[in-house]
């Protein structure tokens, strides 16, 4: 699926030929890095487990850490919709870093670790820095070892996430007019990777705001950083 890669830098490229030379300029679109959960597989089958990870992500620190190697300025993400796109709701009920809540929920769900996050095989500096910062934040806050599991291709990761075969995964999403529900990130992501029947009913109605809030309330899709 074309919308799935860890760093999704879709650009409009203009090539101008002059005196035997080519000048190329590109505009990078709004992007979001996020985590997804399969609610039918332990330990992500428990809401408390998913929420514990949501609260354990120190997004401000993650954004600052990846900023030097990011293609655009970064910021902590609370909403799923990108702030540079229509439909952004700054009042959405999201998750901010809260180590106390994270530890309490982690204890309640009975998950002792380790935590494994499935990712694609992308390995550029931005991706590796992001993964290291995310795993450090989770391990520091929750305690258990955190690691990433590399899939052979983006397609493998996409299929496994959509079919509910991996409990936790991390991916990127970029604005693209060809996506379902564009410009809503929530509609596009939910349509591609979420199988929850309540969410899908709202997707069918194209209710972007309700889809975004339900994804967050159920902690099925957790935003990490914008860029």
Secondary structure, DSSP 8 states (H G I E B T S, - for coil): -TT-BSS---EEEEEEEETTEEEEEEEE--EEEEEEE-TTSTTTTSHHHHHHHHHH--HHHHHHHHHTT-SS--EE--SSS-TTSTT--TTS------HHHHHHHHHHHT----EEEEE-S---HHHHHHHHHHHHHHHHHH-S-EEEEE-SSHHHHHHHHHTT--SEEEEEEE--TTSTTTT-HHHHHHHHH---HHHHHHHHTT-HHHHHHHHHHTTSEEEEEE-
